[in-house]
Amino acid sequence: MRIISKKPLREFWQRHPESRPALDEWFRKASQFTAASFPALRQAFGSADYVDGFTIFDLGGNRYRVAAVIHYDKQRMYIRQVMTHAEYDRNDWRKK
């Protein structure tokens, strides 16, 4: 899957350096993955959820979240936001 773009990941790990290993690992795995649908993606990413049009990935032992929009027909994933668990719980990400 082609991930557009890595910039939100880099910006997040600049603020939270301890998150970089988890985000790098997720990026490598997601970049090499091909899925035709959310159920297929869920088999590889068991902690992924579908919420209000976004696929939410739980990373780093449930400490971080990546909100993405996925176009399975084009094999493209658009990273909309990277956040901590606390930021996710505030629901501000849904307004962006």
N, C-alpha and C positions, 0 to 999 in steps of 0.2 A: 504494500500500500504506500502511496506517495503521501508524505506528511507535509502540510503547508501550514505554517512555517515553524522552524525550530526557535525562532526569536522569543516567543513567550516562555519557552523552557529556559533559555539562557538568562532572560531577565529575572525569572523566578529564582534560579540557583545563584544568581549574583546577590540577591537579598537573603537567600537561605542556602548557604554553601553546603550544608549537610545533606541537602536533597539531591545533589548532582548525581551520585551513583545510582539512585533509584530512577531518576529521570532519564539518565543515559541508557540504562538497561531497558526501560520501557520503550524508548525511542528506537533502539536497535531491534527489539522484538517486533514492534508495530510496523517498522519500515519493511521488514522481511515477510510480513504476514499478508495473506490474501484471503478475503472473506466475501461471500456473496450476500450475507445477511447478518443481522444482529445475532441470531442464535448460533451461527457459525463462529462469529467473533467471540461470543460468550464461552465457547468451548476452550478457546485458547487463553482468554482473559476472564477467568471465573469471577473476578470481583467487579466486572463491568456492569453498569446499570444503564437503562435508558430512561431519561427524565426530561420531560418537556421538550422533546426534539433533540436533546443532546445525549451523547454517549459519555458517561462519567466513568473514569478509570480511577480506582483506589490504588495508590502506590505507597511504597515505603512503610509497610506495616500499618496502613490505614492513616498515615499522617498527612498525605498529600492527595490532591485531586486534580485530574486533568479533564476539562470539559471540552469535548470535540463534536464537530458535526461531520458525519461520514456519508459520502456518496459512494455506495457500494458499486453502482454501475460503472463509475469512473475510477474506482479504487483510489479515491482521494480522501484524506482526513484533514480537516481544518481545525487547528487547535484554537479554541476561543478563549480559554482561560486556564491558568495553572494557579492553584491555591492551596492553602493549608486546610486541614479538616475544619478548623474554627471559622475560616473565611467561607468555606462551603456552607456551613451550618447557618450563617447569617443570610444566605440566599441573595446576596447582592449580585452574584454572577448571573442570575436569571434576567436581570434588568439591562445587561449590556448587549 
